[in-house]
Amino acid sequence: MIAAPPRVVVALALSCALGCGARTGLLVEDASVDASIPDAAPDVADVGAVPDGMVTCVPGEFALERFEVDLMLVIDRSNSMEENIDGSLFPPRKWDDLHDALASTLPAIENTVNIGAYAFPERFQGTVDHPCNISSSLDLSPGLGQAGDVLALFTNTDPNGGTPTNAAIKLVGDLLVPRVSRARTEVIVLATDGGPDCSATLDPMACTCVDPLLSACTTDDCLDDARTTTTIASYGARGVPTFIIGLDSATLPAERAALSEMAIAGGRPNTAPGQPAYYSAEQVSEVSAAFASITRSIAQCALATPSRPSDPSAIEVQIDGATIPMDPTHMNGWDWNDPSFGQIALFGAACDALADPTAKAVALVSTCTDAGR
């Protein structure tokens, strides 16, 4: 049984200056207004009483629950994870660095975020006969209190095989898409040290080989960046975004470019100035920092609002009476996380302010139009 997520109070003052009517103008499915709700609504409305997907334009304050989050770690277990992050064969391995980063970040969120894991390629015993095979099931389904179970994956197995990233994302994405709802969000965090390979469709005579030292490149060694980027984008469009963490110190330029392409396609790129689109873990200390940044944005700074005007100027976000600017650069302010479900995210100092459990976040919606219908 999964415990209920913590409640967060978010107050919304809705002013329907142009009239709310039977449709709210929000980007949700059509729903008629509940006739039992009078024009002068009570000061506090229970959002939980509103059917899933129904959003009505009602003035007042609303107590919200944070939407439930499933965080699926998709973990690269290929041969190259045996190397040091500087590309040498001296310890610690990137596999161990990743373990340590998770050990320092997951315990802080394991009781508020459902954490699951999937490592690829599949685990082999002895000689690797099929380095591009993947397991047909998750190593760990999303659940609370599972940080220790995730870490056990690293102590119970070692890197081996290729990097069938496209196949891994497809398996995990197909499992997560049906779980997406207004009350539940699905997030993939892909941790990998280089470019995807294991494509049987690319021409080894024309493709970019992931290992330039090979005298002859096979289809399994071709950089499978375009197909993998398209796959990641397809799940993002269906409500499952992907964060990319690249253990990339010794990664080749073409593979670094692939990591950036995948991060942008995933819809959750790193927007820090001077940084690549993915979360770079070029130094050992940055592995933990990258995970800390991602888990913070998922666990602390994401909220759902029951009102989503089509006009961005029609909504104002406040925390404890101070207006938070809308900031598409994600440096300091708020932005839509998943507009179709009314989910917003806070960044920078705005996110820090939400760490105070007594903080009161308020969305002021000035108009509810018909969004061009």
N, C-alpha and C positions, 0 to 999 in steps of 0.2 A: 504494500500500500504506500502511495506517495503522499507525504505530508503536504498540507496546504501551504502555499507560499505566503510570505509576510504581507500584511496589509499596509498600503501607503495611502495617505489621505491626499487627494488632489482635488482642489476646489475649482469648479468651472462656473463663471458668471456668464450666462448666455443672454445676449440682448438681440432679440429678433426684430430689429428696426424695420426691416422690409417685410416682415411677416414670415412665419415658418411654414404654414400650409401643411399639406399632406405629405410633402417630400422635403427632406432637410437640405438637399443640395450637397450632401456629403457623398464621397465616392464609395458608397456601400450599396448593397442591393436595395431595391425599392421596398419601403415599408410604410404602412399607414400609421398615422399617429394614434396612440391609444386615447380613445375618447374619454376615458375615465380620468385623464390628467387635465386639470383645469388650467386656464391661462395663468392664474396666480398659483404656482406650484409651491409646495412646502420648501422650507429653507434647505433641507437635506433630502436628497433622493437616493434610493438604494439602486445603484447601477446593476447589481446582481439580479434585480427584478425585471430588467429589460432583456427580452430574448436575445440570444446570440445573433449578431448581425443587425439587429434593429437599433437605430440611433434616432432619437427624437430631439427636437430643439426645445429644451425646457430650461427656463432660468432657475438658478439655484446652485447649491454646493453639492458636489458628488464625492462620496467616499469610494475610492477605487482600490482594487487589488492589483498588485503587479502581475502582469501576465506571466504564466509559467514558461520557463526557458529550458529547452533541451540542448545541451552543448555536446556535439559529437566530435571527438578528437579523431582525426584520420591521420595515422602515423606511418611515415615512411620507414620501412624496415629493410631497405635494400642494402647491398654489400657496402656501399660507400659510407653508410652510417657507422661502420667499424673504424673509420679514419678519425683523426683529430680534426677539430674545426679549422686548423691551419693547413690541412691537406696532408699532414704527415701521418705516420703509423704509430706515433707515440701516444700514450694515454694522456688525458682521458678521451674516450671516444665521443663522437657527436651523440651517439645513442645514450651515453651516460650523462652528457650535458643536458639532453632533453629530459631525462629522468629527473635530474636535480632541479630543473626549472619547474617541472610539474609538481615536484615535492614541495617547492616553496610557494606555489600559487594556488593549487587546487584545494588544499584544506580550508582556506579562507572562504571558499564559495560552495563547498560540497553540500552544505545544508540548506542552500537557497537556490542552487541551480542543479538540474538533473544532468549528470555527467555520464557520458558513454564513451566507448573507444572501439576503434577498428584499425588493426595494423595490417599493412600489406608490403610485400606479397605474403602468401600463406606461409605458415611455419613448416619448415622441412626438418626431417631427421636424416642426418648423414648427407650424402651427395645430393645436390640440387639438380634434379632431372628436368624440372619445369619451372624455371626462374620467374616466369610471368604469370603463374597461376595466382588466383586470389581465393580466399575463403568465401563460402556462400552465406555466412552468417556473421553477425557482429561478435566481436570478442566480449563486449560488455554493452548491454542495452542501457539507455539513459535512466538514471535513478539518483536519489539523494544518498549522501554518505558513502560515495564510492571512490574517493581519492586513493585509498589504499589498494583497491582492486585494479585501478589504472596503473599504479606504480608496479604492481606485481607482474604486469605484462613485460616490463623491462627486465626484471630479474629472472623471469622464467623462460626467456627466449633471447636469441642473439640475431643481429642482422644477417641476411642472406638473400640472394636473388636480385631480380631487376626492380624496376620502378613503374608498375602498371597503374599509374595515378588515375587515368581516365576510367578504367574499370572499377577502381575502388570508389571514386566519387559517384559513379552511376549506381553502384550497389547501395551505398549509404543514402544518396539522394532519393532513390526510389522508396526507401523505407521511411524517410522523414516527411516527404511531401504530403502523404495522407494525414499526418498528424497536425499540420498547420491549421490554426484557427485564430479567431480574435483573442481568445484567452490563452493561446499557447504559441510560442515562437520556436522555430528550429534553426540552429546555427551550426555550421561546420567550421572547424578550425583544422586546416591542413598544415601539418608540420613536415617539411621535406628539405633535403639538402641540395636539390638540383632539379634538372629537367625531367619530365616524364618520358618514358620510353615504352617498349613492349607493344608496338603497333605492328600488326601483320600486313597492313595495307600500304605502308610507305615503301618507296623504291630505295634500297640501300645504296644504289649508285648515285642518287641525286639528293638524298636527305642529308641533314646535319647530324653527324654521329655524336652521341653523348660522350664518347671516349675517343679523343683525337689520337690517342696512342695506338689504337687498334689498327692492324695492317689491313683489315677488311671489315667493313661495317655490315652487320646483318639487319634484317627488319626489326629484330628485338632491340637493336642498339640505336635506332633512329629516334631523334628528338620528336616526340609526339605532342608538340606544343599547341598547334592550331586546333586539333580535335579536342584536347583536354580543356582548352579555354572555352570552346563552344559548349562543352558539356557543363562546365561550371556556371556559365552564363544562363544556361537553360534552367538550372535549378534555382538560381537567383530570381529569375522571372516568375517562378512558381512559389516564391516565398521562403526559399532556403538559401540565405546568403552564405558566402564562404570567406573567412579570414585566411590569409596565407602567412605563415611564418617560415622564412628561409634561413636555414643554417648554411650560409652562403659564402663564407670566407674564401674557400678554394674553388668556388663555382665558376664555370666558364662564362664568358660574356653572353653567349646565346642562351644559356640556361638562366642567367640572371634576367634577361629580357623576358623569358618564358614565365618566370616567377611574377614579374610585374604585370604581364598580360593576364595571368590567372587572377591576380589580386584585384585588378580593375574589373574583370569579368564577374568576380564574386560579389561585387557591390559593396565591399567593406575595405577599401584600400587604406593604407597608412597615409595620412595627409600632413604629417609633420614636415616642415620646410627642410629642404636639402636631403630628404630621405627617399628611398625607392618606394614604389607603390605597395610593396609587400613589407611585412615587419621583419627587418633584417636582424639576424642573430650573428653578425659577423664576428663578434667577440663573445667569449664565454659568458661574461656578465650580462650581455644584451639578450641572451636567451630568456633569462628570467624576466628581464624588463619588458620584453615583447609580450610574453604571456600575461604579465601583470597588467599591461595596458589593455589587452583584449578582454580579459576576464572582468576588469573594472568596468568597461563599457557595457558589458553584457549583464553583470550582476547588480550594479549600483545605479547606472545612469540611463536606464531605458524604462519608459512608462507608456501606458496606453491612455488615450483620451477618447471619450465617447463622441466627440464632435470634431469633424475634419472638414473645414470649409475648403472649397476649391480654390479660393483666393487666399494666398499666403498672407496678404495684408489684413485679412479679416480676423486673424488670431494673434493674440499677444500672450506670451508666457511670462509668468512672474514666480519668483521664489521669495517668500516672506516679504512681499510688497515691492521687491525690486524687479524691474523689467529685465528679462533675459533676451538679448538680441537673437534673431534668427541668423545662423552662421553656416552656410553650405560648405565652408572650408574646414569645419569641425575643429576649430582652434579654441573658441570660447563662446559658447552660446548653445542654441538648440537647432535641431533639424529633424525633418521627418525620417523615421527609421523604416517604417513600412506603412505608407499612407493608406493603403487599402484596409488596414486594420486599425488605423488611428494611432499607430505607435510612434512615439518620438524618442529621441536620444539627446542627452545633454553632454557637453564637452568642456574641457578645461575647468576654469573656476566654477562654472555653473554646475558641473558634475561634482566638484568638491563640496559645494553648498548642499547638495542632496544627500551627502554622507551623514549629515546631522539628522537623526531619526525624528526630531521635532520640526524639521523644515516643512513648510507648507507650500507646495507647488500649485500654481493657479494658471489656468488657461482662460483668457478673456476672448470670447468669440463675439464679434460685433454684428456679423450678418450671416444668414443661412439662405443662400440663393439656390436656384435650381440647377446650378452647374451646367448650364447650356442645354438642358433637356428640352 
